[in-house]
Amino acid sequence: MRFRVPASTTNLGHGFDCFGIALSAANVCTYKTIDAPGDDALSHMLEDCRKACASAWETELPALSVSIEGDVPIARGMGSSSTIYASCIAAYQGLHGKDIDMGEIIRLGSELEGHPDNICAAVLGGFTIVGSVNEKLQWQRYPMNDLLEAVITIPSYEVKTNEARKVLPDHFSKEEGILAIQRCSMISAALVGGRLDILHGLFKGSWHEHYRARLNPALDICRKAADEAGAISTFISGSGSCILSLCTKSKVSGVKEALENAYTDEAEIRKITFNNNGLEQLS
């Protein structure tokens, strides 16, 4: 069983733990049944999926192995673990004789991975908004405008999500909360309504990036260069280390060139588009 699952970028500045967008980068995950699970980190992820699915369906399920081909870097804020959890649950659905159930993948995957914003975008594609309502996940999905593209800077250093969480305060100010509510409302309205003309400036000033900037030293360099080259905005992808510069198609080549000139440390800088398909079964 083979599945193609897109990478994702989350938060989008102010939409902490609720906004996500699927990216054109993707992993193709191929699964096979095996007699016994391995003992490495990846095998443990697959075993967690097996146990969660077996418990949910009250049945026995075989162990799986996976081979991964793709261009989603690990520990860079592009949802690499979500591509594995989502595709593994889809594989178990197939083994159990079930049709692919995207909602079930999102619910089980979110419990396992801990980041429903990544899971939702990876599974559904497009621009997604997710949150807990009455202790149940709810989500909305909208297609991304094809006039929008991005440049992503992938530094050589990693940022672990648990470390990025540790630098955040337990409380933030009323002013920061009001700003987050205002900007989230405006960003979602602009993306859903196709109002690209009002996106400029909406992503800046998010409360969590203020604290995470020290873990993501590429942020200020990339933001300055991309802004000067005409990007809509630049923000940390997930918890980092990737930095995403959102652009219109007409600006993306110039932004990429500006970033290549400005960011002199080791990094991969690539143009990237958005994925509106989400998880797809290939065979």
Buried (B, 14 or more C-beta within 10 A) or exposed (E): BBBBBBBBBBBBBBBBBBBBBBBBBBBBBBBEEEEEBEEEEEBEBBBBBBEBBBEBBEEEBBBBBBEBEBBBBEBBBBBBBBBBBBBBBBBBBBBEEEEBEBEBBBBBBBBBBBBBBBBBBBBBBBBBBBEEEEEEBEBBBBBBBEEBBBBBBBBEBBBEBEBBEEBBEEEBEEEBEEBBEEBBEBBBEBBBEEEBEEBBEBBBBBBBBBBBBEBBBBBEBBBEBBBEBBBBBBBBBBBBBBBBBBBBEEBBBBBBBBBBEBBEEEBEBBBBBBBBBBBBBEE
